[in-house]
């Protein structure tokens, strides 16, 4: 179905090949999963396999890619390839252009040649299996990250192609959403569809995957069945996250007698006439690590956006470092709170990694800017990328760059929305160790995550949300 023969690619202004000497053949009906550290070349491989590199990107290309036995260079363009291959990118927003969820899916179905009755039946089926029926009339831009990811996948399924290339299709989904997508892919595989996907959630896909490919530094480190590869300890370290011992290595300091650095009282918020938060009350103290968990659309991201003044309460109050977040300018709140977005691309605008980090340092007048820049790039393992264009980085690298931008501004509170998205097991642990170290230095950490194990092992408290409310607030054991 897809073959890559000695494929190498270097992005414009890239210092090295993103992939180098890659050869791979994906058979009809096969499910092949690619994993590895951020920057390993996983997304680049997907773009090569889908013909996108050939038809949409400059840069230096070598080798040969064929789809259904035809060289991708022989296809007139991506529309012709898209009749055979559906692609879901790691940034779902890049694919959502219509005003409602239903229109996104219909736009693909209407190109399928089906009758109106068949289109209606197919639409209803796709909405059901992707759990989007209740959201069909909502604008995609108003959805949570996980909901947007499901919409992008639904639109890809609507095309009905025999080949699916999925770049981290469950990265922003909760446990239930991930299980639902795995079930969908299992059915598609049973129908004979060919699936190439990049993922970090090995445990969810283990029984679905025929072959596992581990990439590192633009090359293949290992290829084999999941059972074969997982016995290699160095591979298991990448594939299976291990957060044990992190909390005990950096104990939480007591906060008795201190005032909360964030105080939320009876917070309510509406998106138009749709309630997103209702009666939320929460205190976060200096030097505390709080994890907020819950299903997609439960209100987690909406809540933390109030901490930095990006949203203003419909009712109730949010106080940050003694300031009313509803009336305090965002620029002033940024001295106290730094927010790392769920999609790091929302934060970037500079031409270089160093420029992104220096923007906050300069605007807040942080002393010794060059020293601070060097320290945060080193902490986030980006020293070698300081002169690269941010959007050429891998998803995991962009995530670490977003964290670096916030760290550089030296806030009292660091708020992170899904900070390990796009990271392998080893990298996820490293990020958690960085955050616990920052906590030990006196900063409060608030983390939104779908990873319940990570929340238990790394945070002092786990706050669970459901339907815009806090349903539990528990303290983890020492």
C-alpha positions in Angstrom: 0.0 0.0 0.0 2.8 2.4 1.0 6.5 2.0 0.5 9.4 4.3 1.4 12.8 3.5 -0.1 15.9 5.1 1.4 13.9 8.3 2.2 15.7 11.3 3.7 14.4 14.8 4.3 15.8 18.0 5.7 13.6 21.1 6.4 14.5 24.4 5.1 16.9 26.0 7.6 17.1 22.6 9.3 20.5 21.7 10.7 20.2 17.9 10.1 18.0 15.4 8.3 14.6 15.0 10.0 14.5 11.5 8.7 17.5 9.7 7.2 17.7 6.6 5.0 14.2 5.4 6.0 12.9 2.3 4.2 9.6 0.8 5.1 6.7 -1.1 3.5 3.2 -1.0 4.9 1.0 -4.0 3.8 -2.7 -4.0 3.0 -4.7 -4.4 6.1 -1.8 -3.8 8.4 -1.8 -1.6 11.5 1.7 -0.1 12.0 2.4 2.1 15.0 5.4 4.5 15.1 6.7 5.8 18.5 9.8 7.4 19.8 11.1 10.6 21.5 10.0 14.0 20.3 12.1 15.1 17.4 12.6 11.5 16.3 11.0 12.1 12.9 7.6 10.5 13.4 5.5 13.3 12.0 8.0 13.8 9.1 7.7 10.1 8.2 3.9 10.5 8.2 4.1 13.5 5.9 6.4 11.6 3.6 4.2 8.6 3.5 1.1 10.7 2.7 2.8 12.6 -0.1 2.6 15.9 1.8 6.3 16.5 1.8 6.5 16.1 -1.9 3.6 18.3 -2.8 3.5 21.0 -0.1 7.0 21.4 1.4 10.3 22.7 0.2 13.4 21.4 1.8 15.8 18.7 0.6 14.2 15.4 -0.4 15.9 12.1 -1.3 14.6 8.6 -1.9 11.3 7.4 -3.2 7.7 7.1 -1.8 5.0 5.1 -3.5 1.3 4.9 -2.7 -0.6 1.9 -4.2 2.4 1.3 -6.4 2.5 4.8 -7.8 5.3 7.2 -7.1 3.9 10.2 -5.2 5.6 12.5 -7.7 3.4 11.1 -10.4 0.2 12.2 -8.6 -0.9 15.7 -9.8 -1.3 16.9 -6.3 -2.7 16.2 -2.8 -6.4 16.0 -3.9 -5.7 13.0 -6.0 -3.7 11.3 -3.2 -6.5 12.2 -0.8 -8.9 9.9 -2.7 -6.8 7.0 -1.4 -5.3 8.3 1.9 -6.9 10.1 4.8 -4.6 12.0 7.2 -5.2 13.3 10.7 -2.5 15.7 11.9 -1.2 16.1 15.5 -2.8 19.6 15.4 -6.5 19.0 14.7 -7.3 22.7 14.5 -5.3 22.9 11.3 -8.0 20.7 9.6 -11.2 22.3 11.0 -12.6 25.1 8.8 -16.4 24.9 8.9 -18.9 26.5 11.2 -20.3 23.3 12.9 -19.1 19.8 13.6 -21.8 18.4 11.3 -20.6 20.5 8.4 -17.0 19.3 8.9 -18.1 15.7 8.5 -20.6 16.5 5.7 -17.9 18.3 3.7 -16.1 15.0 3.4 -19.2 12.8 2.9 -20.5 15.0 0.0 -17.3 14.2 -2.0 -17.8 10.4 -1.5 -20.4 10.0 -4.3 -23.0 8.5 -1.9 -26.7 9.2 -2.2 -28.4 11.7 0.1 -29.9 8.8 2.1 -26.6 7.0 2.4 -24.9 10.3 3.5 -27.5 10.7 6.2 -26.9 7.2 7.5 -23.1 7.5 7.3 -23.2 10.8 9.1 -25.3 9.4 12.0 -23.0 6.4 12.3 -19.8 8.5 12.4 -21.3 10.9 14.9 -22.2 8.0 17.1 -18.9 6.1 17.0 -16.9 9.2 17.6 -19.2 10.4 20.4 -20.0 13.7 18.7 -23.8 13.5 18.2 -24.5 15.9 21.1 -21.9 18.4 19.7 -23.0 18.3 16.0 -24.3 21.8 16.0 -21.4 23.3 18.0 -18.7 25.4 16.3 -15.4 23.5 16.3 -13.5 26.5 17.7 -15.6 26.3 20.9 -14.8 22.7 21.6 -12.1 21.3 23.9 -8.9 20.0 22.5 -10.0 16.4 22.8 -13.3 17.1 21.1 -11.6 18.9 18.2 -9.4 15.8 17.8 -12.5 13.6 17.5 -14.0 15.9 14.9 -10.8 15.8 12.8 -10.8 12.0 13.0 -14.5 11.9 12.1 -13.9 13.9 9.0 -11.1 11.6 8.0 -13.4 8.5 8.5 -16.0 10.2 6.4 -13.7 10.1 3.4 -13.9 6.3 3.4 -10.4 5.8 2.1 -8.5 2.5 2.3 -5.5 4.0 4.0 -5.5 6.1 7.2 -2.4 8.0 8.4 -3.0 9.3 12.0 -0.5 11.5 13.8 -1.2 11.0 17.5 -5.0 10.7 17.1 -5.6 10.3 20.8 -3.0 12.7 22.2 -5.7 15.0 23.7 -8.3 12.4 24.5 -9.3 11.1 27.9 -9.4 7.4 28.7 -12.9 6.9 27.5 -12.3 8.8 24.3 -9.1 6.9 23.6 -10.8 3.5 24.1 -13.5 4.6 21.7 -11.0 5.5 19.0 -9.2 2.2 19.5 -12.5 0.4 19.0 -13.2 2.4 15.8 -9.7 1.5 14.4 -10.2 -2.1 15.3 -13.4 -2.2 13.3 -11.7 -0.4 10.4 -8.8 -2.9 10.5 -11.3 -5.8 10.4 -12.7 -4.2 7.2 -9.3 -4.4 5.6 -8.2 -0.8 6.1 -4.5 0.0 6.3 -3.5 2.1 9.3 -0.3 3.9 9.9 -0.2 5.9 13.2 2.1 7.6 15.5 1.2 7.2 19.2 2.6 7.3 22.7 -0.2 5.3 24.3 1.2 1.9 23.7 -0.9 0.1 26.3 -4.1 1.1 24.6 -3.0 0.0 21.1 -1.0 -3.1 22.0 -3.5 -5.6 20.9 -4.4 -3.7 17.7 -0.8 -3.2 16.3 0.8 -5.7 14.0 4.2 -4.0 14.0 5.8 -1.4 16.2 8.5 1.0 14.9 10.7 2.8 17.4 12.4 5.9 15.9 15.2 8.0 17.3 17.2 10.8 15.7 15.5 10.4 12.3 16.2 6.7 12.0 14.7 3.4 12.9 15.9 2.1 16.3 13.8 -1.1 16.3 11.1 -2.7 14.2 9.1 -5.8 15.3 6.0 -7.1 16.9 5.0 -5.3 20.2 5.7 -8.5 22.1 9.2 -8.8 20.7 10.2 -5.2 21.3 8.8 -4.6 24.7 11.2 -7.0 26.2 14.0 -4.6 25.4 14.4 -2.4 28.5 15.6 0.6 26.6 12.5 0.4 24.3 10.1 -0.2 27.2 11.5 3.0 28.8 10.4 5.0 25.8 7.1 3.2 25.2 5.8 2.8 28.8 5.7 5.8 31.2 7.0 5.3 34.7 6.3 8.0 37.2 7.0 6.0 40.4 9.0 7.8 43.1 8.7 11.3 41.6 6.5 12.8 44.4 8.6 11.3 47.2 11.8 12.7 45.6 10.5 16.2 45.8 8.2 16.4 48.9 5.6 19.2 49.2 6.4 21.8 51.8 3.6 22.6 54.3 1.5 25.7 53.7 -0.2 26.1 57.0 -0.9 29.8 57.8 -0.2 30.9 54.2 -2.7 32.6 52.0 -3.7 30.8 48.8 -1.9 32.1 45.6 -5.1 31.2 43.7 -8.6 31.4 45.2 -11.7 30.5 43.2 -15.1 31.1 44.7 -18.5 29.9 43.3 -17.2 30.3 39.7 -19.6 30.1 36.9 -19.0 30.6 33.2 -21.1 30.4 30.0 -19.9 30.0 26.4 -22.8 31.9 24.9 -25.8 30.1 26.5 -23.9 26.8 27.1 -22.8 26.4 30.7 -19.1 25.4 31.1 -18.5 25.9 34.8 -21.0 25.9 37.7 -20.2 26.7 41.3 -16.5 25.9 41.2 -14.5 26.7 44.4 -10.8 25.9 44.8 -7.7 27.1 46.6 -4.1 26.6 45.5 -1.3 27.3 47.9 2.4 28.3 47.3 4.6 25.3 46.6 1.7 23.0 46.0 1.3 20.7 43.0 -2.4 20.2 42.0 -3.6 18.0 39.1 -7.0 18.6 37.6 -8.5 15.6 35.8 -11.7 14.8 34.1 -13.3 13.9 30.7 -13.0 16.1 27.6 -15.4 19.0 27.9 -15.6 18.7 31.7 -14.4 22.3 32.2 -10.7 21.8 33.1 -9.2 24.2 30.4 -12.0 26.7 30.9 -11.2 26.9 34.6 -7.5 27.5 34.2 -8.0 30.2 31.6 -9.6 32.2 34.4 -6.3 32.2 36.3 -4.5 34.3 33.6 -7.5 36.5 32.7 -8.2 34.9 29.3 -11.7 34.3 30.4 -13.8 36.3 32.9 -16.3 34.8 35.3 -20.0 35.0 34.5 -20.5 34.8 38.3 -18.3 34.2 41.3 -14.7 35.3 41.6 -11.1 34.3 40.9 -8.2 35.9 42.9 -4.6 35.4 41.8 -1.8 36.5 44.1 -4.2 38.9 45.8 -5.5 40.4 42.5 -9.0 40.1 41.1 -8.5 38.3 37.8 -11.6 39.7 36.3 -10.3 43.3 36.3 -6.5 42.9 36.4 -4.9 43.1 32.9 -3.4 39.9 31.5 0.0 41.6 31.3 -0.1 42.2 35.0 -1.3 38.7 35.9 1.5 37.3 33.8 3.9 38.4 36.6 2.2 35.9 38.9 0.9 33.1 36.6 2.3 31.5 33.5 0.0 29.3 31.3 1.3 26.6 29.0 -1.5 26.0 26.5 -2.8 22.6 25.5 -1.8 23.4 21.9 1.7 25.0 22.2 1.4 26.5 18.7 -1.0 29.1 20.1 1.9 30.7 21.9 4.4 31.0 19.0 5.1 33.9 16.7 8.9 34.5 16.7 11.4 33.3 14.0 13.6 31.4 16.4 13.3 29.3 19.6 15.5 31.9 21.4 13.3 34.7 20.2 10.2 33.0 21.6 11.7 32.7 25.1 13.3 36.2 25.0 10.0 37.9 24.3 8.6 37.2 27.8 12.0 37.9 29.5 12.3 41.3 27.7 8.7 42.4 28.3 8.8 41.6 32.0 12.2 43.1 32.5 13.7 39.9 33.9 17.4 40.5 35.0 20.3 38.9 33.2 18.2 37.8 30.2 20.9 35.8 28.4 21.6 33.8 31.5 17.9 33.1 32.0 17.5 32.1 28.4 20.4 29.6 28.6 19.1 28.1 31.8 15.6 27.5 30.6 16.6 26.1 27.2 19.0 23.7 29.0 16.3 22.7 31.5 13.9 21.9 28.7 16.5 20.2 26.5 16.3 22.8 23.7 19.8 24.3 23.8 20.6 22.8 20.4 17.4 24.3 18.9 17.8 27.9 19.9 18.2 29.2 16.3 15.5 27.0 14.7 12.1 28.1 13.6 9.6 27.0 16.3 7.1 25.5 14.0 9.7 23.2 12.5 10.1 21.5 15.9 8.3 18.2 16.7 5.1 18.4 18.8 7.0 17.3 21.9 9.7 19.9 21.3 7.1 22.6 20.8 5.6 21.5 24.1 8.9 21.9 25.9 9.4 25.3 24.2 6.1 26.4 25.5 7.2 25.4 29.0 10.5 27.2 28.6 8.7 30.4 27.6 6.7 30.3 30.8 9.6 29.3 33.0 11.6 32.3 31.7 9.1 34.7 33.1 9.6 33.3 36.6 5.9 33.3 37.7 4.8 32.2 41.2 2.3 29.8 39.6 2.9 27.6 36.6 -0.3 26.3 34.9 0.0 23.6 32.3 -2.7 22.1 30.1 -1.7 18.5 29.2 2.0 19.2 29.4 3.1 15.7 28.3 1.2 15.6 25.0 3.5 14.4 22.3 6.1 13.1 24.7 7.3 9.5 25.1 7.5 7.7 28.5 11.0 8.9 29.3 10.4 12.5 28.3 7.1 12.6 30.3 9.0 11.6 33.4 11.7 14.2 32.8 9.0 16.9 32.5 7.4 15.8 35.7 10.8 15.9 37.4 11.3 19.4 36.2 7.9 20.5 37.5 8.5 18.9 40.9 11.9 20.6 41.1 10.2 24.0 40.3 7.7 23.2 43.0 10.5 22.5 45.5 11.8 26.0 44.7 8.5 27.4 45.9 6.3 27.7 42.8 2.8 26.4 42.7 2.1 24.0 39.9 -1.4 23.4 38.5 -1.6 20.7 35.8 -4.5 19.6 33.7 -4.1 16.0 32.5 -6.0 12.9 31.3 -3.3 10.7 32.7 -4.7 9.5 36.1 -1.5 7.5 36.9 0.7 10.6 36.3 -1.7 12.7 38.5 -1.5 10.1 41.3 2.3 9.7 41.2 3.3 13.3 40.7 0.8 15.7 42.2 0.0 16.4 45.9 -3.7 16.8 45.1 -6.0 15.4 42.4 -9.1 17.6 41.6 -11.6 15.7 39.5 -14.1 17.7 37.4 -17.3 16.5 35.7 -19.8 18.6 33.7 -18.3 21.9 34.9 -18.1 21.0 38.6 -15.5 19.7 41.0 -16.7 16.3 42.2 -13.7 15.4 44.3 -10.5 16.9 45.7 -8.2 14.3 47.2 -4.7 14.5 48.6 -2.2 11.9 47.5 -0.3 9.9 50.0 3.4 10.6 50.8 
